Amino acid sequence: MFRSIALSAAALAASLAATGARAADTDITSDVRCMVVAAAMAQNTDPKVQNAGVMAGLYYLGKLDGREPNLDLEARLKQELAQMKPAEMMSEAQRCGAQLTARGKTVTEIGARLQAGKAP
């Protein structure tokens, strides 16, 4: 009986670990795709778009370095760039932009609270 419970627990743990690994890879892929979009923006002729691309690229680089410091970034960028179609670039730009906007709003709110002396 104990062996059956132990085997079931081990199987559950292995399943949860695999699920976590897939979720982490999905997050990495999402952030790499945002870096592809940011790199494209950084090559735009409009200085405002270029600046936004550089800033976005640094943000997503930080996320990737924090999550997976040994990631072969160049290989992953090449892989995603080769797979992304123009329509995907647009949809990814919207998704990535929404993430940046949300984080920017949070940082702005924190800054306002800190200035007002109301930090949690």
Backbone as numpy.savetxt, mean C-alpha at the origin, in Angstrom:
# Nx Ny Nz CAx CAy CAz Cx Cy Cz
-7.72 -38.71 21.59 -8.55 -37.52 21.59 -7.67 -36.26 21.59
-6.66 -36.23 22.46 -5.79 -35.07 22.54 -5.07 -34.87 21.21
-4.62 -35.98 20.60 -3.91 -35.89 19.33 -4.82 -35.30 18.25
-6.09 -35.69 18.24 -7.05 -35.17 17.27 -7.23 -33.67 17.43
-7.33 -33.22 18.66 -7.49 -31.79 18.94 -6.22 -31.03 18.52
-5.06 -31.61 18.84 -3.79 -30.96 18.49 -3.64 -30.86 16.97
-4.00 -31.92 16.26 -3.91 -31.88 14.79 -4.88 -30.86 14.21
-6.07 -30.79 14.76 -7.05 -29.80 14.29 -6.55 -28.39 14.54
-5.96 -28.16 15.70 -5.43 -26.83 16.02 -4.28 -26.48 15.08
-3.42 -27.45 14.79 -2.30 -27.20 13.88 -2.80 -26.88 12.48
-3.82 -27.60 12.03 -4.38 -27.35 10.71 -5.01 -25.96 10.65
-5.70 -25.58 11.69 -6.31 -24.25 11.75 -5.23 -23.17 11.73
-4.18 -23.37 12.51 -3.09 -22.39 12.55 -2.44 -22.25 11.17
-2.21 -23.37 10.48 -1.61 -23.32 9.15 -2.53 -22.60 8.17
-3.82 -22.83 8.27 -4.79 -22.18 7.40 -4.80 -20.67 7.65
-4.78 -20.26 8.91 -4.78 -18.84 9.25 -3.49 -18.17 8.77
-2.37 -18.86 8.89 -1.10 -18.30 8.43 -1.12 -18.10 6.92
-1.66 -19.07 6.20 -1.75 -18.95 4.74 -2.65 -17.79 4.34
-3.77 -17.65 5.04 -4.69 -16.54 4.77 -4.01 -15.21 5.03
-3.26 -15.12 6.13 -2.53 -13.89 6.45 -1.48 -13.57 5.40
-0.80 -14.59 4.91 0.23 -14.38 3.88 -0.39 -13.87 2.59
-1.55 -14.43 2.21 -2.23 -13.97 0.99 -2.68 -12.52 1.15
-3.19 -12.16 2.33 -3.64 -10.79 2.58 -2.45 -9.83 2.51
-1.32 -10.24 3.09 -0.13 -9.39 3.06 0.36 -9.20 1.64
0.33 -10.26 0.81 0.76 -10.14 -0.58 -0.18 -9.24 -1.36
-1.47 -9.33 -1.07 -2.44 -8.44 -1.73 -2.15 -6.99 -1.37
-1.84 -6.72 -0.10 -1.50 -5.36 0.32 -0.24 -4.87 -0.38
0.75 -5.74 -0.48 2.00 -5.37 -1.15 1.72 -5.05 -2.62
0.96 -5.91 -3.28 0.64 -5.69 -4.69 -0.11 -4.36 -4.86
-1.05 -4.08 -3.99 -1.81 -2.83 -4.07 -0.89 -1.63 -3.94
0.05 -1.70 -3.00 0.97 -0.57 -2.80 1.96 -0.45 -3.95
2.41 -1.57 -4.49 3.31 -1.52 -5.66 2.58 -0.87 -6.83
1.32 -1.23 -7.02 0.54 -0.63 -8.11 0.41 0.88 -7.90
0.27 1.31 -6.66 0.22 2.74 -6.39 1.55 3.40 -6.71
2.65 2.69 -6.48 3.96 3.25 -6.84 4.10 3.37 -8.35
3.54 2.43 -9.11 3.56 2.53 -10.57 2.82 3.79 -11.01
1.66 4.02 -10.43 0.87 5.22 -10.76 1.65 6.47 -10.37
2.25 6.46 -9.18 3.01 7.62 -8.71 4.18 7.91 -9.65
4.86 6.87 -10.12 5.99 7.06 -11.03 5.53 7.69 -12.34
4.37 7.26 -12.82 3.83 7.85 -14.04 3.50 9.33 -13.82
2.92 9.62 -12.66 2.59 11.01 -12.34 3.86 11.86 -12.24
4.92 11.31 -11.68 6.17 12.04 -11.49 6.82 12.41 -12.81
6.41 11.76 -13.91 6.95 12.07 -15.22 6.05 13.00 -16.03
4.98 13.47 -15.42 4.05 14.37 -16.09 4.72 15.72 -16.33
4.26 16.46 -17.32 4.84 17.78 -17.61 4.34 18.86 -16.66
3.22 18.62 -16.00 2.68 19.59 -15.05 3.42 19.45 -13.72
4.09 20.53 -13.26 4.86 20.45 -12.02 4.03 20.03 -10.80
2.76 20.41 -10.76 1.91 20.02 -9.63 1.66 18.51 -9.63
1.44 17.97 -10.81 1.23 16.52 -10.93 2.53 15.79 -10.62
3.66 16.33 -11.10 4.96 15.73 -10.79 5.19 15.68 -9.29
4.94 16.79 -8.62 5.15 16.87 -7.17 4.24 15.87 -6.44
2.99 15.81 -6.86 2.06 14.86 -6.23 2.54 13.43 -6.46
3.08 13.14 -7.63 3.60 11.81 -7.92 4.79 11.45 -7.05
5.69 12.39 -6.87 6.86 12.15 -6.02 6.41 11.91 -4.58
5.51 12.75 -4.09 5.03 12.59 -2.72 4.31 11.26 -2.53
3.48 10.89 -3.49 2.76 9.61 -3.41 3.74 8.45 -3.45
4.74 8.55 -4.31 5.73 7.49 -4.40 6.47 7.29 -3.09
6.83 8.38 -2.43 7.50 8.27 -1.15 6.58 7.66 -0.08
5.32 8.04 -0.11 4.36 7.48 0.86 4.26 5.96 0.68
4.07 5.52 -0.56 3.91 4.09 -0.79 5.23 3.33 -0.61
6.36 3.97 -0.87 7.65 3.34 -0.59 7.78 3.10 0.92
7.37 4.08 1.70 7.41 3.91 3.16 6.53 2.77 3.63
5.34 2.67 3.06 4.45 1.56 3.42 5.09 0.22 3.08
5.65 0.13 1.88 6.27 -1.13 1.45 7.49 -1.47 2.29
8.34 -0.49 2.56 9.53 -0.74 3.38 9.15 -1.17 4.79
8.10 -0.57 5.31 7.65 -0.94 6.66 7.07 -2.34 6.71
6.38 -2.72 5.68 5.72 -4.02 5.65 6.68 -5.14 5.25
7.53 -4.85 4.26 8.40 -5.90 3.71 9.74 -5.28 3.31
10.64 -5.06 4.28 11.89 -4.35 3.99 12.80 -5.04 2.97
12.66 -6.34 2.79 13.52 -7.06 1.85 12.84 -7.30 0.51
11.77 -6.61 0.25 11.04 -6.77 -1.00 11.93 -6.40 -2.18
11.90 -7.20 -3.23 12.61 -6.87 -4.47 11.71 -5.88 -5.22
11.83 -4.63 -4.85 10.94 -3.59 -5.35 11.03 -3.45 -6.87
12.23 -3.49 -7.39 12.39 -3.33 -8.84 11.64 -4.43 -9.60
11.80 -5.66 -9.15 11.12 -6.78 -9.83 9.61 -6.64 -9.72
9.11 -6.25 -8.54 7.66 -6.11 -8.38 7.12 -4.96 -9.20
7.86 -3.85 -9.28 7.42 -2.73 -10.11 7.35 -3.14 -11.58
8.38 -3.84 -12.06 8.38 -4.31 -13.45 7.20 -5.24 -13.70
6.95 -6.14 -12.76 5.85 -7.10 -12.91 4.51 -6.39 -13.01
4.25 -5.46 -12.11 2.96 -4.76 -12.13 2.84 -3.84 -13.34
3.92 -3.17 -13.69 3.90 -2.28 -14.85 3.57 -3.07 -16.12
4.12 -4.27 -16.24 3.86 -5.10 -17.41 2.41 -5.58 -17.47
1.78 -5.73 -16.31 0.41 -6.26 -16.26 -0.67 -5.20 -16.34
-0.35 -3.98 -15.91 -1.38 -2.94 -15.82 -1.73 -2.37 -17.19
-3.03 -2.31 -17.46 -3.54 -1.72 -18.68 -3.91 -0.26 -18.38
-4.06 0.58 -19.41 -4.38 1.99 -19.17 -5.62 2.20 -18.29
-6.65 1.41 -18.50 -7.86 1.56 -17.66 -7.55 1.24 -16.20
-6.68 0.26 -15.98 -6.29 -0.08 -14.60 -5.48 1.05 -13.98
-4.66 1.70 -14.78 -3.89 2.84 -14.26 -4.84 3.91 -13.73
-5.90 4.15 -14.47 -6.87 5.16 -14.03 -7.59 4.72 -12.75
-8.04 3.48 -12.71 -8.77 3.02 -11.52 -7.83 2.94 -10.32
-6.58 2.54 -10.55 -5.62 2.50 -9.45 -5.30 3.92 -8.97
-5.22 4.86 -9.90 -4.97 6.25 -9.52 -6.09 6.76 -8.61
-7.32 6.40 -8.92 -8.44 6.80 -8.07 -8.36 6.14 -6.70
-8.07 4.84 -6.67 -7.98 4.12 -5.40 -6.84 4.67 -4.54
-5.68 4.82 -5.15 -4.51 5.30 -4.42 -4.72 6.74 -3.95
-5.32 7.54 -4.82 -5.60 8.93 -4.45 -6.56 9.02 -3.28
-7.55 8.14 -3.26 -8.50 8.13 -2.13 -7.79 7.77 -0.84
-6.86 6.81 -0.90 -6.09 6.45 0.31 -5.27 7.64 0.79
-4.58 8.30 -0.13 -3.75 9.44 0.25 -4.59 10.58 0.81
-5.73 10.81 0.21 -6.63 11.87 0.69 -7.08 11.57 2.12
-7.46 10.33 2.37 -7.92 9.94 3.71 -6.80 10.11 4.73
-5.59 9.67 4.40 -4.47 9.81 5.34 -4.11 11.28 5.54
-4.15 12.04 4.46 -3.87 13.47 4.57 -4.87 14.17 5.48
-6.14 13.79 5.37 -7.18 14.37 6.22 -6.91 14.03 7.69
-6.52 12.79 7.93 -6.22 12.38 9.30 -5.06 13.19 9.87
-4.01 13.35 9.09 -2.84 14.10 9.55 -3.21 15.57 9.80
-4.04 16.14 8.93 -4.49 17.52 9.11 -5.28 17.66 10.40
-6.16 16.71 10.66 -6.96 16.74 11.90 -6.08 16.61 13.14
-5.10 15.73 13.07 -4.16 15.58 14.19 -3.41 16.88 14.42
-2.93 17.47 13.35 -2.21 18.74 13.47 -3.06 19.83 14.10
-4.33 19.90 13.70 -5.23 20.92 14.27 -5.42 20.67 15.77
-5.58 19.41 16.16 -5.75 19.11 17.59 -4.48 19.42 18.38
-3.33 19.12 17.78 -2.06 19.40 18.47 -1.89 20.91 18.65
-2.21 21.67 17.64 -2.09 23.13 17.74 -3.05 23.69 18.79
-4.22 23.08 18.88 -5.21 23.56 19.85 -4.95 23.01 21.24
-3.95 22.14 21.38 -3.67 21.54 22.69 -4.69 20.49 23.10
-5.37 19.90 22.11 -6.42 18.93 22.40 -6.06 17.53 21.93
-4.79 17.25 21.83 -4.38 15.92 21.34 -4.87 14.84 22.30
-5.37 13.74 21.74 -5.86 12.64 22.61 -4.74 12.01 23.41
